[in-house]
């Protein structure tokens, strides 16, 4: 006889998120919420919203941005997806579509308003949240965020050790990284040490 594990609160909220169609008719495609968290999750990556490739694959950060993010974290591809202590839950769970002038539309606030509090309440083991990009930082930090992404990331020590604001690892931010070498000189080594500490226990 086989037995099944009882459904948890996290199971329920994930099922509700994955079946959400709140933006149906407003997006240029059928909503496909992408979220990857587990009861063991201790490190949460909160980006802005899935991109087109992630919308197609259903797996977060399966794109060049993910390669750069994993490099910053010091985590290999296979471990990134195999270790349940690493979770991904963007501010918005569905790809918002591509803007006419290039780049993706901003993440709709509705998604975070509907789901974020419920989801975070089911992740009691959280030790570090990576706030990736200005939209995620503005949502999570509110009045504590700087006037722009650069100002918020420059103040990263004010939020450590449990929150780390970061630039988005998109190729579109390559010029920003060149103008702000302190990020890879100071923040990335701290991040790698922090990730190593979390994943070693």
ZIFENFEN-V135299 format. One record per backbone hydrogen bond with DSSP energy under -1.0 kcal/mol. CO is the residue of the C=O (numbers start at 1). NH is the residue of the N-H. Records with the same first field share a line. If there is no record, write none. Layout:
CO = NH + NH
This chain:
8 = 12
9 = 13
10 = 14
11 = 15
12 = 16
13 = 17
14 = 18
15 = 19
17 = 20
21 = 24
23 = 26 + 27
36 = 88
38 = 41
42 = 127 + 128
43 = 87
44 = 130
45 = 89
46 = 132
47 = 91
48 = 92
51 = 55
52 = 56
53 = 57
54 = 58
63 = 67
64 = 68
65 = 69
66 = 70
67 = 71
68 = 72
69 = 73
70 = 74 + 75
76 = 80
77 = 81
78 = 82
79 = 83
83 = 86
85 = 42 + 43
87 = 45
88 = 36
93 = 34
97 = 105
99 = 102
103 = 99
109 = 113
110 = 114
111 = 115
112 = 116
115 = 119
116 = 120
117 = 121
119 = 122
120 = 123
123 = 126
128 = 44
129 = 164
130 = 46
131 = 166
133 = 137
134 = 138
135 = 139
136 = 140
137 = 141
138 = 142
141 = 144
142 = 145
148 = 152
149 = 153
150 = 154
151 = 155
153 = 156
155 = 158
156 = 159 + 160
159 = 163
162 = 129
164 = 131
166 = 133
170 = 173
171 = 174
173 = 177
174 = 178
175 = 179
176 = 180
180 = 183
181 = 185
182 = 186
183 = 188
186 = 190
187 = 191
188 = 192
189 = 193
190 = 194
191 = 195
192 = 196
193 = 197
194 = 198
195 = 199
